Amino acid sequence: MRVDIGDAALIGDSDFDVEAAVRAGARSIAYAVEPVKAESLTRAGADAVIGSMVELAASL
């Protein structure tokens, strides 16, 4: 399957996941349940930070 990287999203829970998405040119959706973690993921460049899997559909 061929997917344009601009149409892809990486979902992860670490700064490394977000950085990988940014470097690849994909959207990054970060999962964090603690405010400190959410702040770190936002600083890393996450396009969206979600606190539950229920929020995932809304962020896509």
Long-range contacts (C-beta under 8 A, 24 or more apart in sequence): 9-47, 9-60, 11-56, 13-37, 13-41, 14-41, 15-40, 15-41, 15-44, 18-44, 18-45, 18-46, 19-44, 19-45, 21-45, 29-56, 29-59, 29-60
